[in-house]
Amino acid sequence: MQNELLIGLVSISDRASSGIYEDKGLPALQEWFGAALATPWKMVTRLIPDEQPVIEQTLRELVDEARCHLVLTTGGTGPAPRDLTPEATLAVADKVMPGFGEQMRQVSLKYVPTAILSRQVGVIRKQALILNLPGQPKAIKETLDGVFAAVPYCIDLIGGPYIETHETVIKVFRPKSAIRSKTN
């Protein structure tokens, strides 16, 4: 379907991908989008280790082959030696969108002072927006609540489908000239 939003969800965790513990990132993302989106959507999910070549390959595959419009990663954004998500994301980027990283940290700083340690980035690759989110379900929700209002218009500008949300969950912001009537 042309208007269907395709979202790639990638949980990046050495321990969860090897079965040491249950992944909590993908269920948190699925729950948030299930509540927020009014637009038809489907998702492609991946659970992978925190290895830069694997992350890069997964991001390329989701954008270039699966044709996702939005790809969200969770995990691997801290300062630890194995946290390589931002490096992998930047390696596959066509354009860096620094406002997303700045705003994600700003949102998280309202809740925890350690948000300053986050290295989350937002980038464009071809027709997709890729955002690095934190790994904890509570932080994922807080971050999406704080930045998603700008995501649909960004997707508009790069040629993706028109995204509408349930305004009781998250209200999208678009310039008046970019708002489509419900009958279109």
C-alpha positions as CSV (number, residue, x, y, z in Angstrom):
1,M,0.0,0.0,0.0
2,Q,1.4,3.4,-1.0
3,N,0.3,5.3,2.1
4,E,1.4,2.6,4.5
5,L,4.2,3.6,6.8
6,L,7.0,1.0,7.1
7,I,8.9,1.3,10.3
8,G,12.1,-0.6,11.0
9,L,12.7,-1.3,14.7
10,V,16.2,-2.4,15.7
11,S,17.1,-3.5,19.3
12,I,20.8,-3.5,19.7
13,S,22.0,-5.5,22.7
14,D,24.8,-8.1,23.0
15,R,23.0,-9.9,25.9
16,A,19.4,-9.8,24.6
17,S,20.5,-10.9,21.1
18,S,22.3,-13.9,22.6
19,G,19.4,-14.9,24.8
20,I,20.9,-13.9,28.2
21,Y,17.9,-11.7,28.9
22,E,14.6,-10.8,27.3
23,D,14.6,-7.8,25.0
24,K,12.4,-5.0,26.3
25,G,13.2,-2.4,23.6
26,L,11.1,-3.8,20.7
27,P,8.0,-4.4,22.8
28,A,8.2,-0.8,24.1
29,L,8.5,0.6,20.6
30,Q,5.6,-1.6,19.3
31,E,3.4,-0.5,22.1
32,W,4.1,3.2,21.6
33,F,3.5,3.1,17.9
34,G,0.4,0.9,18.3
35,A,-1.1,3.7,20.6
36,A,0.2,6.7,18.7
37,L,-0.3,6.0,14.9
38,A,-3.6,6.6,13.1
39,T,-1.9,6.0,9.8
40,P,-1.8,2.4,8.5
41,W,1.7,1.0,9.3
42,K,3.7,-2.1,9.6
43,M,7.0,-2.9,11.2
44,V,10.1,-4.9,10.4
45,T,12.0,-5.9,13.6
46,R,15.6,-6.9,14.2
47,L,17.4,-7.9,17.4
48,I,21.1,-7.7,16.9
49,P,24.4,-7.5,18.8
50,D,26.3,-4.3,19.4
51,E,28.8,-4.8,16.6
52,Q,29.3,-1.9,14.2
53,P,29.4,-3.9,11.0
54,V,26.2,-5.7,11.9
55,I,24.4,-2.5,12.8
56,E,25.5,-0.8,9.6
57,Q,24.4,-3.8,7.5
58,T,21.0,-3.9,9.3
59,L,20.4,-0.2,8.8
60,R,21.3,-0.4,5.1
61,E,19.1,-3.5,4.6
62,L,16.1,-1.8,6.3
63,V,16.4,1.3,4.2
64,D,17.7,0.1,0.9
65,E,16.0,-3.3,0.6
66,A,13.0,-3.3,3.0
67,R,12.3,0.4,2.0
68,C,11.5,1.5,5.5
69,H,10.5,5.2,5.9
70,L,11.5,5.4,9.5
71,V,14.1,3.3,11.3
72,L,14.4,3.4,15.1
73,T,17.3,1.8,17.0
74,T,17.2,1.2,20.7
75,G,20.4,0.7,22.8
76,G,24.1,1.1,22.3
77,T,24.2,4.9,22.6
78,G,26.2,5.4,25.8
79,P,30.0,5.9,26.3
80,A,30.9,2.2,27.0
81,P,33.4,0.6,24.6
82,R,30.7,-1.7,23.1
83,D,28.2,1.2,22.5
84,L,28.6,1.6,18.7
85,T,25.1,2.6,17.5
86,P,25.9,6.3,16.8
87,E,29.1,5.4,14.8
88,A,27.2,2.8,12.7
89,T,24.3,5.2,12.1
90,L,26.6,8.0,11.0
91,A,28.5,5.6,8.8
92,V,25.4,4.9,6.7
93,A,24.0,8.5,6.7
94,D,23.5,10.8,3.7
95,K,22.6,13.7,6.0
96,V,22.9,14.3,9.7
97,M,19.9,15.8,11.5
98,P,21.5,17.2,14.7
99,G,18.3,18.7,16.1
100,F,17.0,15.2,16.8
101,G,20.0,14.2,18.9
102,E,20.0,17.5,20.7
103,Q,16.3,17.3,21.5
104,M,16.4,13.6,22.6
105,R,19.1,14.5,25.1
106,Q,17.2,17.6,26.2
107,V,14.1,15.5,26.8
108,S,16.0,12.8,28.8
109,L,17.8,15.5,30.9
110,K,14.4,16.3,32.4
111,Y,14.3,12.9,33.9
112,V,18.0,11.8,34.6
113,P,21.2,13.8,34.8
114,T,23.1,10.9,33.1
115,A,21.3,11.8,29.8
116,I,24.3,14.0,29.2
117,L,26.2,10.7,28.5
118,S,23.9,9.8,25.6
119,R,25.3,10.0,22.0
120,Q,22.0,9.6,20.2
121,V,21.9,10.8,16.6
122,G,19.3,11.3,13.9
123,V,20.2,10.9,10.2
124,I,18.6,10.7,6.8
125,R,19.6,7.7,4.5
126,K,17.9,7.9,1.1
127,Q,14.1,8.0,1.8
128,A,14.4,7.2,5.5
129,L,14.8,8.9,8.8
130,I,16.9,6.9,11.3
131,L,16.8,7.8,15.0
132,N,18.8,6.3,17.9
133,L,16.7,5.9,21.0
134,P,17.7,4.9,24.5
135,G,17.4,1.3,25.5
136,Q,15.1,1.4,28.5
137,P,11.3,1.2,27.9
138,K,10.5,4.2,30.1
139,A,13.2,6.3,28.4
140,I,12.0,5.1,24.9
141,K,8.5,6.4,25.6
142,E,9.7,9.7,27.1
143,T,12.0,10.3,24.1
144,L,9.4,9.5,21.5
145,D,6.9,11.7,23.4
146,G,9.4,14.5,23.2
147,V,10.5,14.3,19.5
148,F,8.0,12.5,17.5
149,A,5.9,15.6,16.8
150,A,8.5,16.6,14.2
151,V,9.0,13.2,12.6
152,P,6.0,13.1,10.3
153,Y,6.9,16.4,8.6
154,C,10.5,15.2,8.2
155,I,9.1,12.1,6.5
156,D,7.0,14.4,4.3
157,L,10.0,16.4,3.2
158,I,12.0,13.3,2.2
159,G,9.2,11.8,0.2
160,G,7.5,9.3,2.6
161,P,3.9,8.7,3.4
162,Y,1.7,11.3,5.2
163,I,1.7,10.2,8.8
164,E,-1.2,11.0,11.1
165,T,-1.4,10.2,14.9
166,H,-3.9,9.9,17.6
167,E,-3.7,13.4,19.0
168,T,-4.5,12.2,22.6
169,V,-1.1,10.4,22.4
170,I,1.1,12.7,20.3
171,K,0.1,15.7,18.2
172,V,2.0,16.1,15.0
173,F,3.4,19.6,14.0
174,R,3.4,20.7,10.4
175,P,3.4,24.2,8.9
176,K,-0.2,25.1,7.8
177,S,0.9,24.8,4.2
178,A,1.8,21.1,4.7
179,I,-1.4,20.0,6.4
180,R,-3.7,17.8,4.3
181,S,-7.4,17.7,4.8
182,K,-8.9,14.4,6.0
183,T,-10.7,14.0,2.6
184,N,-7.4,13.9,0.6
